[in-house]
Amino acid sequence: MGSKHPSNKLTIVFRDDGPMIHCGDCPTYRSVQITLTEEQVRALAMRPTYASGITQFYEEISRCFIEPEETPNAELTRGAPRTE
């Protein structure tokens, strides 16, 4: 059983709740599409989990998020012990 590779495009949808919170309108959205390298596509490959008859089932993406940018004092915000 091989892995199931995604396309080389990653689309991120951002949601702005400002209009909903302040005006009672619908949230606004914008999307950004990023082209992945071959290495990134391989890293995101979904592994087979089980088969039923001739149908193969694969892992599904449960959750993804953008990591915050590292700051010089990031270890302090992550609860690392202080070294004073």
Secondary structure, 3 states (H helix, E strand, C coil): CCCECCCCEEEEEEEECHHHHHHCCCCEEEEEEEECCHHHHHHCCECEEEEECCEEEECCCCCCCCCCCCCCCHHHHCCCCCCC
